[in-house]
């Protein structure tokens, strides 16, 4: 199993980023998928989850209305569109199945700072 996250970077408050997670080793269409993040000195936390058919999407309260999770099963890829970014969104972002398996990627660093 390999999960490769990308799309992170340095962005000013109020800016946007689109994260991608390309999966190999399993077929994403058979699993609910999710995004997590880990800020410095904090535990990894759940950010968003998407159901098999994309009809159900759940978010942690702090990102509701700003982040959107999506999936492209034909590409075995999961996305996280992040708008109106805040400094408190600074973290390493990871994708995984939902519930998460023991297999984690390297993550992608998102830094929100002026």
N, C-alpha and C positions, 0 to 999 in steps of 0.2 A: 504494500500500500504506500502510495506517495501522494501527499497533498502539497501543492506548490502555490503559495499565496504571493500576490504581487499587486502593485498599484499604490503602495503607500508613498509617503514623502512628507516634506515640510510644507505646510499651508497656513495662511493667515486665518485668524478667527473670522467666521462667516463664509469661508471658502468651501469647496467641494472636492471630493475624491471618489473614485470608483475602484473598489478592490475586486480582484478576480482570484478565484481558486480553481486551479486545474487539477483534476483528480485522476489518478491511475491506480489500478489494482482492484477496483470495484466499480460497479455501474451505479452512478448517482441516482438514476431513475428508480432504483429499488429502495432508496432510503430517504427519510426526511434528512434535511441538511441544516447546518447552523453555522453561525459565526460567534466567536468568543474574543475577548480581549484581556490583556494583562498590562496594567499600568505599573510603573516602577514602585516596588515596595508593597504591592497589593497582590491578592490572589486573582487567578484567572476568573473572569465572570462571563456569563451568558449575555449575548447581545441580541441575536435574532435567530429565528427558526422558520423554515418553510416546509410545508407539507408536500407529499408526493405529487399532488396535482396542482400545487401552487395556490390553492384556494385559501389555505390558512397560513397566515404569517403572524408570528408573535414577536414582540420586541420588549427589551427591558425598558422600563418607564422613562429612563433618562434620554433615550434616543427616539422615542415615539414621535412621529411627525417629521423627523429629520432624516432618518435612515430608511432604506428600502432594500430588502433581500429579494433576490431573484435567482432563477436557475435556468440553465440551458442544457437539458439532458442530452441532446444530440452531440453536444461538445463536452459532456462530462464536466461541466463547469458551473460554479456558483458565484454569484456576484453580491457585492454590498455597495450600494450607492449611498454616499454620505454627504449630506448638505448641511448648511448652517453650522459648520463645525465649531466646536468650543475647545478651549484649552484643556478642559477635563476629559475630552475624547482622546487625548494623547495616550497611546498604548501600542503594544504589539498586537496585531489582529491575526486570528487563526480561524480556519474553517475546519469543520469536522462533520461527522454524521450527527444525528440527533436521536437518542441521547449519544453523547460523544463516545468514541472508542478510545483505545489506548494509543492509537496512531495519530500523532500530531506532526504537522509540518514545521518549518522554521518560522513561519509567520512573516508579516510585513509591518514595518514600523510606520506609524502615523504620528506626526508631531504637529500640533496646532499651536502656533506661537506668532506673535507680531515681532 
